[in-house]
Every structure is written in structure tokens, then in C-alpha cells.
Amino acid sequence: MRGLVRVVDGVSRLFGAIAAALVIVLVILMLYDVVLRYLFNAPTIWGNDLNTWLMGASFVLSIAYAMSTDSHVRVDLLYDRRTKPRIRIFDLVGLTAIILPTVAWVTLGLFDHFMTAYQSGERSGSGGWNPIVWPFKLILLVGFAIFTLQIAAEIIKRAASLMGRPLDGGDETGDVHGV
């Protein structure tokens, strides 16, 4: 299990780094588009679509990384005044009963969404560029598939921690991500 969790965490880190790089590319392309549009009165036909896709890709590819590093938004109302074991139990139940089934269901839906776009040659229908959309839908699918795997890894981490055998280098009390 430790090896599986390390691999999934590594994949999440890799795609988190890719997402960070996409944000840099996005900023450069947006600056280029703005300069062309306002200084030279020559807007690009691809700017809006590509910038929207890059922003979406950076977001969806970073979700699993945020979960693996516990840097996501958490509702403090549910975590205030809870002991570490209770928080791990709460996480385990929530991840297993609610989050994993929901994200897996969305991932399956995205697979159908991608396949339909790929098979039909679906296009964006916007602007003069009118690009095919299956590459972006594939990125959505990959992002959610990695997120699904990361949720499973987090479930394994929480369960191992509750059994007193943390998998991710928590402290001697079985602390997972400082929780």
C-alpha cells in the first residue's frame, strides 16, 4: 500500500507542477493577446478559447495536488475543537461515503463526455478559430481521474493512520498532514 500511495502522490505532484507551468503560459499568452488587441488593434482569433482552456486545465490538473498536500479549503466549523483521531475518522467517512463516489461518478461522466466529443469531432463553435474540443475534455478527464486516485490514496492514508501505521511520514501519533 505504501508504494501505491507514493506513486499516486507522485503523479499528483507531477500534474500539480504541470498546472503551475500552465499558469505561467497562460499569463504570457494573455499579455500577448492584450498587447495585440489594444496596442495594435489586432486581436487573436484563438486567445479567448485557448486562455479559457489553459485556466481550466491548470485548475483541474491541480486538484489532486491540493488534496495530496492538504492545501485545499476546509470548513473550520466541522474541524474546530476536534481531536486528531476524530478528524481522521471524519475525513475517512467523508472521503469514503461522499467524496470518492461523487468524484468517481463525475469522472465516468467526463469519460462519456470526452468520447462523444472525440467521436463526433465536436468544435467549440466560438470565434473564427472554432477548434476541436476533445483535447480539453481529455484534460478534464485526466484531472478528475487523478483526483479520484488521490482520494483513494487519502482514504488509505487515513485508515492506516487510524490503525497506528501512518503511510506518509506523519508523526509518532499517526498525524496525517498536520491533522
Secondary structure, DSSP 8 states (H G I E B T S, - for coil): -HHHHHHHHHHHHHHHHHHHHHHHHHHHHHHHHHHHHHHSS---SSHHHHHHHHHHHHHHHHHHHHHHTT-S---HHHHTT--HHHHHHHHHHHIIIIIHHHHHHHHHHHHHHHHHHHHHT-B---TTT--B-HHHHHHHHHHHHHHHHHHHHHHHHHHHHHTT--SS---TT--STT-
